[in-house]
């Protein structure tokens, strides 16, 4: 069954002779190709699919395949990955000439991470083709996509609060969203994925775990805070002290800026938007900023910057300095 495009996605007209799918979201490129293939099968009854790679295949070979008849004269779907390599330099005019007069018996799909716009785009559009950017979806669209995907591809319902938590943890990476949904669907109670299941089964990435220290500093007790800090610092092959120091300084910066905003009676929504606050840490930071004195927040920021400087200068053990700094920020933010 053909799946629906992502909200605001392309039409994927099966009569289009050329489709360009470009962007870092490889899952979306593959999913759009599958949707187009399903539409072509419905339109033509049979389909021959041929794959090329721009890193190893010549542009002329790709276009010759488009122009040649299939074994049973059925419609062809010609897919070329790393297509930006097919149209670079002297090869671009070759593709432009094909776009001026594409064959009706083939659909050419050009897939790549990067696409340099130019006259070829105009020729593809003029011929009835489509150029689609495939990138991570904004949070609102990713939420709608995940909800629809859970039902259509995995046969379960995704509760709204569960969808929100999933997007907070995963972001707009559709490939990871889909893999997490597949895992969650197995554990879905009575056919519904709950927020509790997302919290238990969808882990934070290493980078997200480091940044989670901001919320922990403001909400966790001393024992939990130090325990989670040790997890961040010890369970990685790479030294996490530098980025964790930065996360602590960033937290102090946000507290100071938000506290000044509240002092000046700024709109809370504007404060959060200006500081790019989101997820669980948003409420924690805003709650502390409402009650902390701006001068106290400024002192915390100075303390964090000084601790980071001392650590980089080799004065004292970095992990011990981080522990002391985290406890001091936590203590002062609770006054």
N, C-alpha and C positions, 0 to 999 in steps of 0.2 A: 504494500500500500504506500502510495506517495505521501511523504510527510509535508506538512504545511511549512512554508518559509518562515524564518524568524520575523517577528513583528517589524513592519517597515521594510521587509526584504524584497528581493527582485521578483519579477513576474515569471521568469524562466519559461518564456514562450518557446514551445517546441519547434515553431517555424523559423526561429532566429538562426541564421547561418553561423554566427560566431558569438561565443560567450566568453568574456574575460572575467576570471575570478582572481582578484589580487588582494593581498593583505596577509598579516601574520597568523590569522585564525585558520589553521589548516583543517580543523574539524568542520568549520563552516564551508570551506571550499569543497571538501569531500561530500558533505551533506547536500549542498546545492547540486553537485554533479549527480548524486543519486536521485534527487528529485527530478532533474532534467531527464535522466535516463528513463525513469518511470513514465514520464509524459511522452517521450519519444516512442517507447514500446506501445503505449496506448494508441498513439497516432498512426504508427506504421505496422504494428503487428509483429514485426521482427526487427532485430537490430544487431549489427556487427560493431563491436567495440574494440578500438585499437589504441594502445597507449604508447606515448613517446616521452623522452626526457631531454630537455634542452641542453643538458650538460654533456650528453653523449651523441644525440641524434642531430642530423643536419636539417635546416629549415626546408630545403627542397624535398627531403624525404617525407616530411610531415604533409606538405602541400600536395605532393604526388599521391599520397594515400587518400587525401580528401577527394582528389579528382578521379581516382581509379574506381571502377565498379567492384562491388562486393561479389563474392562467389555466387550468390543467388540474387544479385542485384537489389539486396535489401538496403535500407538506410544505414549509414555509418555514423558512429559517434567516435570522433578522433580527439583524444585527450592528450594534451602536452603539458607536462609539469616543467617547472623552471623555465617558463615561457619567456621570461625577460632575456634569457640567453639566446633564444631563437631569433629575436628581433633586434639584436644590438648591431651597431655598425652597418656594414654593407648589406646585411640580411634584411634590414627594415624595409627598404623599397620592395623587396620580394613579397613580403607579407602585405604591404600596402596594395600592390597590384592584385593580389588574391582578394583582398577585402573589397576592391572595386567591383569584382565580378565573382562572388563565391558560388560554388556549385550547390544545387538544390538537394542533391542526394547525400549530403554529409553535413554534420554539425561539428564545428571545430570549437573545442573548449581549451582556452589558454589559461593555465593556472600558475601563479607565482607569488612570492612574498612582496616584491616591489614592481611597480608598473610606472614607467615614465610616460607621461601624457604627451600627445603630439598629434600630428595629422592623421595617424592611424586610428585614433579614437573617433574622429569625425567620420572616417570612412566606414568603420564598423557600425556606428550608430545609423548612418545613412542607409546601410544595407539591411537594417532591421535588427542588428545585433544589440547586445547589452554588455555594459561594463559595470561590474559589481565589486564594491569594496568589502572585504571580509575581515573584520576586526572584532575584538571583544565588544559585546553589547553594553550600553549604559545599564546601570542597575535596574531601572524600571523595565526595560525591554528584556533583560536577562531573566528577571523574575517571571514575566509573562511567558517567556520561552520555556523556562524550567517547568512551570505549571502545566503547560500544554504538552511538553515532552514526556512528563511523568505519566500522563494518561495515554497518549498515543503510542509511545514506544515501550513503556514498561508496565502498562495496565494497572496503575495505581493512582490514587489521588494525592496530591501534594498540598497539605494545609498551608494557608497563607503565611502564618507565622513561621512555619518550617521553611517555606520558600525564601522568606526574608533572611532567616539565619543562614541558609545555604549560600545565598548570594554574598552575604557579609563575609563568610569564610572563604568562598571560592572566587568571588569576583565574576567577571563576565567571560571567563574561559569556558566556552561551551563544551569542549572536549572533556574537561574535568567535571563540569556539571553533569554531563551525561554519565560518566563513569561512576560518580557518586550516587546518582539516581538509581543506577543498576544495582549498586550495593545496598542502598536503602530499600529498594523495592522488595528484596528478599526478606527483609526484616519487618516490612510494613504490617502493622496490626490491623486486621479487618480491612485491608486494602487502602489504608491511609498512612502516609508518611507524616510523622509528627515532629514538632520542634525538638522534643526530648531525644528522639532518635537521631536527628541531625547533630545535636550537641554531643551525643555519645559516639557517633560513628564517623563524623566528618572532622578529621584532624586539621589542626592549623599547620601551615607550612612553617619552615624554620624561620623565615623572615617575619611572618605574622606572629610567631611565638615570641620573638624578640620584642616586637612592638606591643604585645599584650602586656608587657611589664608596666606600661603607663596606667592601664586600668587597675592592675594589681596593686601598684603603689598607693592608689587612692582609695581602694576598697578592701583589700585583704588585711588580715591581721599580721603581726610581725613574723610569726612562725611560718605561715603559708607564704608570705612574701619572700622570705629568705629561701624557703624550700624550692619555690618556682624559679627563683633567680639562679639557684644552683643547677636546676634542670637545663636552663637556657645556656649557662656557661660551660657545663660539663659534657652535655650530650651532643657534641658537635666536633667534627674533625678540624674545623676552622675556629680561630680565635674570635669569640663573639663580644669581647669587651668593648671594642671600638664602637660598634653599632649600638650596643646597649647603653654606653655612655651618651651617645648621641640621642637615643630615645629618651633618656632621662632629662637631658638638656632641652630637648624639644617639648617635653611635658611642662617643664618650668616656664618655657617661653610662652606656651599656650595659656597656662594659668595666669601669667602676668598680663598678657594681652587681653584675655577675657575679663580679668578682674578690673582692668582699666576701663573696659567697655561697659561693665555693669556700673562702675562709679560714675560714668558719663551718661547713664540711663539709656544706653543703646538697646536696640531691639535684640533679644536673645537669639532669634533666628538669624539675624544679620551677623551677629558675633560668630555663631557656629559656622555660617557659610564662609565668612572671611577667613577663618582659621582652618577651614576644610576639616571640620570635626565630623566624624561619622562612626557608626557602630556602637558597641557597648561603652567605649572610652568617652564618647561624646557626652553622655549624661553624667558620667563620673567627673569629667573636667568641668562641665558647666555647674554642677552642684557645688563643687569646691570653690570655683571662681566667684560664686555668688556671695560667699561668706568670708573669703580670705581678704585681708587688707592688701591693696595693690603694692604697698611698700614691702610687705612681708613676701609677696610673690617675687618682687624684684630681687630681694635678698636671696631667695632660693635659687633664682636664675644665676646670680653671681656665684653662689656656692657651687652650683653644678658645673659652671664653666671653669672655676678654679680647680675642682676635683679632676676634671678631664685633663686640664693642663698639667697637673701634678702627675697624673698617671702616665701621660705621654712623655714626661720628663724622667720617668723611672723612679719617682719618689714614692716609695711604698708599693705594696702589691695591688695590682689593678682590681682583682676580684674583691679583695677586702675593702678597698676604697669604694667600690660600687655598692657593696652591702651597707656600708655606713651612710653613703649618700642616699640610697633608697629609703632607709629607715628614717633619715632626717627629713626628707621630703614628705614621707608618710606622716610623721609626727607633727610637723608644722601645718600640714594641710588639714589636720583634724582639730586644731585649736578653735 
